């Protein structure tokens, strides 16, 4: 896997790219996470897929964004579309977990309005993600968005407590997001603790989310128009993203199907990467055959 950086309209975005032939997967992470969310799943898929995972400006990125960058979720969705254009990625399958799945839904709903980037999408995989009225999602999301009301310096002080594992494992933090991924969550919080420009970006994103809590309800109304293959993968024991939301999403999508996974919380790529990779591989094979 190679790592690279690309200069986009909002600023510099780092990404991981396995290269190679096969279906192209573009994998999107959630708030306060980076592309490493997907590392184990990518390891499973890289033999027969090209996997591209950008680290989006959602609070664990490495480069501060421009002062005029739109860091709302619709703004970041447009940034993903720009990313696809600039790398000339075609017929991609967009894969989104947690808030990354919200970004995928925004691109699905707005595919006719978002230019060539969304037109490059051949299919989608939604993995235990924000949906409908669950935005910000659960106790974890609501706590994070409330903390975004603080000035960036105080937000950084609030996040300092996440250095302690017992606090990271609380339900208001990462405790209900992953069963097995604490090492990853400890790594993800470092940029916001160490760099003031990342704290400023994170606060901007969180405040934008707080200002538009009906965003995904509006997106859901447009999902029945998405006529491309769609897979919904949900953690059966998810405590942040209600499992019934996965069933509702699959039912809304004309070509949707549902896979439920046991022994996992929201971050299925950390908790059950092999099972997730198997579901994605079966989906891309069946889509190609169809």
C-alpha positions in Angstrom: 0.0 0.0 0.0 1.3 3.4 -0.9 0.6 6.7 0.9 0.1 10.0 -0.9 -1.2 13.5 -0.6 -3.3 15.6 -2.9 -4.0 19.3 -2.9 -7.8 19.9 -3.1 -9.8 23.1 -2.9 -10.2 22.7 0.9 -6.5 21.9 1.6 -4.1 18.9 1.6 -5.7 15.5 1.9 -3.6 12.4 2.7 -4.7 9.0 1.3 -3.7 5.3 1.1 -3.9 3.5 -2.2 -3.1 -0.2 -2.8 -3.1 0.2 -6.6 -3.7 -2.9 -8.7 -6.6 -4.2 -10.8 -10.1 -5.2 -9.8 -13.0 -3.2 -8.5 -12.1 0.2 -7.0 -13.2 0.7 -3.4 -13.1 4.2 -1.9 -13.4 3.8 1.9 -14.6 6.7 4.1 -14.2 7.0 7.8 -16.1 8.9 10.5 -15.6 11.8 12.9 -12.4 11.8 14.9 -11.0 8.9 12.8 -8.6 8.5 9.9 -8.0 6.1 7.0 -6.4 3.5 9.3 -9.9 2.5 10.3 -9.8 0.4 7.1 -6.3 -1.1 7.4 -7.3 -4.7 8.3 -10.2 -4.8 5.8 -7.9 -3.5 3.1 -5.4 -6.2 3.8 -8.1 -8.8 3.2 -9.3 -7.1 0.0 -6.2 -5.8 -1.7 -5.4 -9.0 -3.6 -8.4 -8.5 -5.9 -9.5 -4.9 -5.4 -7.9 -1.5 -5.6 -8.5 0.2 -2.2 -8.3 3.9 -1.8 -8.8 5.4 1.6 -8.5 9.2 2.2 -8.1 10.8 5.6 -10.8 13.4 5.5 -10.8 16.6 7.5 -13.0 15.2 10.3 -10.8 15.7 13.3 -8.0 13.2 13.0 -6.4 14.6 9.8 -2.8 15.8 9.6 -3.0 19.0 7.6 -5.1 22.0 8.6 -7.7 23.1 6.1 -8.0 26.5 4.5 -9.8 29.2 6.5 -12.6 29.4 3.9 -13.1 25.6 3.5 -16.6 24.2 3.9 -16.2 21.6 6.6 -19.9 20.8 7.0 -20.8 17.2 6.0 -22.2 18.4 2.6 -18.9 20.3 2.1 -16.8 17.2 2.9 -19.0 15.1 0.6 -18.2 17.5 -2.2 -14.6 17.2 -1.3 -14.9 13.4 -1.8 -16.4 14.0 -5.2 -13.5 16.3 -6.0 -11.0 13.6 -4.8 -12.6 11.1 -7.2 -12.3 13.6 -10.0 -8.7 14.5 -9.3 -7.5 10.9 -9.1 -9.7 10.0 -12.1 -11.3 7.1 -10.2 -14.1 5.6 -12.3 -16.8 3.0 -11.5 -16.0 3.1 -7.8 -17.8 1.5 -5.0 -18.1 4.0 -2.1 -17.8 2.3 1.3 -18.7 4.3 4.4 -18.7 3.5 8.1 -20.0 5.7 10.9 -20.1 9.3 9.7 -18.4 8.1 6.5 -21.7 6.3 5.7 -23.5 9.7 6.1 -21.1 11.1 3.5 -22.0 8.2 1.1 -25.7 8.9 1.6 -25.3 12.5 0.8 -23.4 11.6 -2.4 -26.1 9.1 -3.3 -28.9 11.5 -2.8 -27.2 14.4 -4.6 -25.6 12.4 -7.4 -27.3 14.5 -10.1 -26.2 17.7 -8.5 -22.6 17.0 -7.3 -20.9 16.9 -10.7 -18.6 14.3 -12.2 -17.4 13.0 -8.8 -20.7 11.4 -7.9 -21.3 10.2 -11.5 -18.2 8.1 -11.1 -19.9 6.0 -8.4 -21.0 2.5 -9.5 -22.3 1.2 -6.2 -22.2 1.8 -2.4 -21.6 -0.1 0.8 -23.1 1.4 4.0 -21.5 0.0 7.2 -23.3 0.7 10.5 -23.6 4.5 10.0 -25.5 7.6 10.8 -29.0 7.6 9.2 -32.4 9.1 9.4 -32.9 11.0 12.7 -29.9 9.4 14.4 -27.7 12.4 13.7 -25.6 13.2 15.6 -25.6 9.5 16.4 -26.3 8.1 19.9 -24.8 9.2 23.2 -21.4 9.3 21.6 -22.3 11.6 18.8 -24.4 14.0 20.9 -21.5 14.3 23.5 -19.0 15.1 20.7 -21.2 17.7 19.1 -21.9 19.3 22.4 -18.2 19.6 23.0 -17.8 21.4 19.7 -19.6 24.4 21.2 -16.4 25.0 23.2 -13.7 27.3 21.8 -11.0 25.3 20.1 -8.5 25.6 23.0 -11.1 24.4 25.5 -12.2 21.7 23.1 -8.6 20.5 23.1 -8.5 20.5 26.9 -11.8 18.5 26.9 -10.3 16.0 24.6 -7.2 15.6 26.8 -9.1 13.2 29.0 -9.3 10.8 26.1 -5.6 10.0 26.7 -6.8 7.7 29.5 -8.1 4.3 28.4 -10.9 4.0 31.0 -12.3 7.3 29.7 -11.9 6.3 26.1 -13.9 3.2 26.8 -16.8 5.0 28.3 -20.1 5.0 26.3 -19.8 8.8 25.8 -16.5 8.3 24.1 -15.4 5.2 22.0 -16.7 2.5 24.3 -19.9 1.8 22.4 -18.2 2.2 19.0 -15.7 -0.7 19.1 -15.2 -3.8 21.1 -11.5 -4.4 20.0 -10.1 -1.2 18.5 -8.9 0.8 21.5 -5.3 1.1 20.1 -6.7 2.8 17.0 -8.9 5.2 18.9 -5.9 6.3 21.0 -4.0 7.0 17.8 -6.9 9.0 16.3 -7.1 11.6 19.1 -3.5 12.7 18.8 -3.8 15.3 16.1 -6.6 17.2 17.9 -4.6 17.1 21.1 -1.3 18.2 19.6 -2.2 20.7 16.8 -4.3 23.8 17.1 -5.2 24.0 13.4 -6.8 20.5 13.7 -8.7 21.6 16.8 -10.1 24.5 14.8 -11.1 22.3 11.9 -12.8 19.8 14.3 -14.8 22.5 16.0 -15.9 23.9 12.7 -17.2 20.5 11.6 -19.0 19.8 14.9 -20.7 23.2 14.9 -21.9 22.7 11.3 -23.3 19.3 12.3 -25.1 20.8 15.2 -26.7 23.4 12.9 -28.3 20.8 10.5 -29.5 17.8 12.5 -32.2 17.1 9.8 -29.5 16.5 7.1 -29.9 12.7 6.8 -33.7 12.7 7.0 -33.6 14.9 3.9 -31.0 12.6 2.3 -33.1 9.5 3.0 -36.0 10.9 1.0 -33.8 10.8 -2.1 -32.4 7.3 -1.6 -35.2 5.5 -3.4 -33.9 7.2 -6.6 -30.5 5.6 -6.3 -30.6 2.8 -8.9 -27.1 1.3 -8.5 -26.2 -1.8 -6.5 -26.1 -1.1 -2.7 -25.0 -3.3 0.2 -25.9 -2.4 3.8 -23.7 -4.1 6.4 -24.8 -3.7 10.0 -23.5 -4.8 13.4 -26.4 -6.8 14.9 -25.3 -5.7 18.4 -24.8 -2.0 17.6 -25.5 0.3 20.5 -25.0 3.6 18.6 -26.5 3.0 15.2 -29.9 1.2 15.6 -29.9 -2.1 13.7 -33.5 -1.3 12.5 -31.9 1.6 10.6 -29.8 -0.9 8.6 -33.0 -2.8 7.6 -34.8 0.5 6.7 -31.9 1.6 4.5 -31.8 -1.7 2.7 -35.5 -1.6 2.1 -35.4 1.9 0.8 -32.7 1.2 -1.9 -34.1 -0.3 -5.1 -31.1 -2.6 -5.4 -30.3 -2.9 -1.7 -29.4 -6.0 0.3 -28.6 -6.4 4.0 -25.9 -8.3 5.8 -25.9 -8.4 9.6 -22.7 -9.2 11.5 -22.4 -10.6 15.0 -19.9 -9.8 17.8 -19.3 -6.2 16.7 -20.1 -2.6 17.5 -20.4 0.2 15.1 -16.8 0.1 13.8 -17.1 -3.2 12.0 -13.7 -2.6 10.2 -12.0 -2.8 13.5 -14.1 -5.5 15.2 -14.8 -7.9 12.3 -12.6 -6.9 9.3 -12.5 -10.4 7.8 -16.3 -10.8 7.8 -16.7 -7.3 6.4 -14.2 -8.0 3.7 -16.0 -11.2 2.8 -19.4 -9.3 2.5 -17.8 -6.6 0.3 -16.1 -9.2 -2.0 -19.3 -11.1 -2.5 -21.1 -7.8 -3.3 -18.6 -6.6 -5.9 -18.5 -10.1 -7.5 -22.3 -10.3 -7.7 -22.6 -6.7 -9.0 -20.0 -7.4 -11.7 -22.0 -10.5 -12.7 -25.2 -8.6 -12.8 
